[in-house]
């Protein structure tokens, strides 16, 4: 299978999204060819069967319209180089290009792992063959077509370093600085530890997006107000390739994000040899309650941290190794690659929304043919209006049959083309009679003396009942075995 991947960034040095470079490398071993479209392209070294195309953000910010036009140009130009589509996190790509992919028979897969969602997420999910996430609390976890996946940690990169040992009493927070990460809870827990006289230090690694700059400043102010300047240190984001040493240098890693995100950093830290305390319910289910704290509960987090910080070094190491051995392998990048390959090589069922989108495309195209011919014959000939309508409908039959059989109901028996065409033609003649009666009633009886409008109204009525006969009769799909 040849796969198109759409993602935000392809950059091995990116502090937040650098991991995806390794994902692409893993996928390249499991798929014949990868075509990757990203918003921003940075440093990368990928196998020969991977082609990377950027929408150009690295060259300077452009208008959204320009990005969209570049996207359409790329997915059209590369249309013969991919059989399926994997969209990573950005549901907007599914909404923008989904109709195109569905019409051309490209199954869509969406990776979206976040607690928040909206009607746009729901619509994007309906257009997809499958949706992937890692958290049972993700917004998309309740979708009927959702499959839970491993987190995808490269254990070849994230593993204990023999010559590195964590500094005693050190706590780490690493990741993008944003309100959804609840870093203030970690700072408050450290303040409680300091008040109890528990020796500790907190390193906060990460950058904030411009819209979260005020949040970062509020964290700095909180540290100052609590008198923790000598205890808490802020650091900028580090390249994903450099994070294993950062994890290994700390005794415990804390992730305060709410359930539904299941951050990769949890398993990166564990794989690198650090103990982990997190607020995720998914983590609680895997690791146990003693390594979990309730969201925004700084007092409970302080209790968990105090327990870890008081462990003797050898016990801390043994405990971390036991957790790592039990939890990391099922969440490895190799496990993720295998799971995605299995999911995407199964022939997907067409969703109801996708089927309707194809039917509407075929119907609109045939109707456009009908209306265009109606307009031309009415304007440039002296034929009776019923003759004009009849010729227009007959001319659209071939367009309609071709699109319905090979686009809308592409799973139908192709060996029965003659029988299907005979039934379709007979039904088209029936529709012609119904269409003419409806046009006559609308045009002459109802007094709506606009022929094109009358024909359009009649076409909508005919299309409604035709869908059910096409789907369950003429173009009934093959039975699955």
Secondary structure as UniProt FT lines:
FT   STRAND          2..10
FT   TURN            12..13
FT   TURN            15..18
FT   HELIX           19..28
FT   TURN            29..30
FT   STRAND          33..41
FT   TURN            48..49
FT   STRAND          50..54
FT   HELIX           57..59
FT   HELIX           64..77
FT   HELIX           79..81
FT   STRAND          84..88
FT   HELIX           91..103
FT   TURN            104..105
FT   STRAND          107..111
FT   HELIX           119..127
FT   STRAND          130..133
FT   TURN            136..137
FT   HELIX           139..142
FT   TURN            144..145
FT   STRAND          146..148
FT   TURN            155..157
FT   TURN            162..163
FT   STRAND          167..174
FT   HELIX           179..181
FT   HELIX           183..195
FT   TURN            196..197
FT   STRAND          201..205
FT   HELIX           210..212
FT   HELIX           213..225
FT   TURN            226..227
FT   TURN            229..231
FT   STRAND          232..235
FT   HELIX           240..242
FT   HELIX           243..248
FT   STRAND          250..255
FT   TURN            259..260
FT   HELIX           264..271
FT   TURN            272..273
FT   STRAND          275..278
FT   HELIX           281..287
FT   HELIX           289..291
FT   TURN            295..296
FT   HELIX           298..309
FT   HELIX           313..327
FT   HELIX           329..331
FT   HELIX           333..344
FT   HELIX           352..380
FT   HELIX           385..403
FT   HELIX           404..408
FT   TURN            409..411
FT   HELIX           414..416
FT   HELIX           417..440
FT   HELIX           441..445
FT   HELIX           451..469
FT   HELIX           470..474
//
